[in-house]
Amino acid sequence: MIVRFWSARTTEVRYPIYLRHFEQNVLPALRGKEGFLEARVLTQSDGVVVQFIVETLWTSLEAIEGFAGKDREAAVIEDEARTLLTSYDHRVQHFEVTLREEHREAAAASS
């Protein structure tokens, strides 16, 4: 499994709009991609600026290429999202999952 990491920043006011865009547009598109497993959005706010990381889990680098293209490190950002962000990574990082522990109770509660 491969985790794809991308980070961006926006204002406290614009973040809920970005998150709604992600839920309504990005997630449905990702669900349609072969090899996509899950997504998470991690946030940190100072009350003015929200920094967030989008983490997606894929079966392989080849699956990521099906989403991002041959230049799989290129960030894939829709124009609508760009207008909501104050800054963002133009390149993403990929990490191979070499150890994964899932707590059974936590997994059952999130289902």
N, C-alpha and C positions, 0 to 999 in steps of 0.2 A: 504494500500500500504506500501511496505517496500523499503527503500533505503539501498543499499549495498555500503559501502565505502572501498576503498583500496588505499594506496598511495605507491609511489615509487620515486626513484631519478635516474637520468642519466645525461650524459653530453649534452651540447648544440648541439654537433655534432651528437650524437646518437639519440636524441629525435625525429627528423623527421623520422628516420628509424623505431623507435618504433611506432610512430603514424600511419605510413603507415601499419605496421603489424597489429595494432589494427583495422584499417579501413578495411583491406582486409581479415583478418582471424578471429579476435575475433567477430566483429559486425555481420558478416553473421552467425556465430555459435550461437550467442545470439538470433538473430532473429528467429532461428529455435526452441527455447526453449519455452515451454508453460509457460505463466505467465510473460514473459519478456515484459516490456513496453517501456523503453527508456534508453539511456546511455549518459553520459557527461564526458568529460575529462577537468579538470581544471588545469591550469599551473601557475607556478611562477618561474621566472628565475633570477639569479643574473649575467647572461652573461657567466657563466661557467657551473653551475649546474642547471638543470631543475628539480624542484620538481613538481610532479603532483598527482592528485587525480582522480581515476576513480570512478564515481558514476553511479550505475545502479538502475533502478526502476523496482520493481516486484510486482505482485499482492498479493503474500503471501510468508511466510517462506517456505511453502511446495514447491512452485514454485522454490525457490532458491535451495532447496535440489535436485530438478530435474537437476539443473546445477552443483552444487558444491558437491553433495553427502550428506550423513548423517552428516558429520562434516561440517556443512554449514559455519562455521567461518574460515575454511581453505582457504587460497588464492589459486586460480586456475590460474597458470601461465605456459604458454607453454615454452618448452625448448628454442625455438628461442627468446622469449621475455627475458628470464633470461640472455641470453648472452649480451643483450643490456643495462641491468640495472646495476647501481653501488650499489644500495641497494633497498630493498622493504620490505613491511610488509608481514610477513608470515601468519598473521591472519587478517581477515577483521572485520568490524563492521556493524551492522544492526540497523537501526532506523525506527520506525513506523512513517509514515506521519500522523500527527494529525491535521495539518492545511495546506492547500494549496490554494494560491491565484494566479490566472493566469490573467495577464493583457490582455484584449481582443485584443488590437492593437498589442501588442508584439507577442501574439500567432498567429495572422493572418499573421504578417510579417515573422515569422519563418516557415510558412507552404509552 
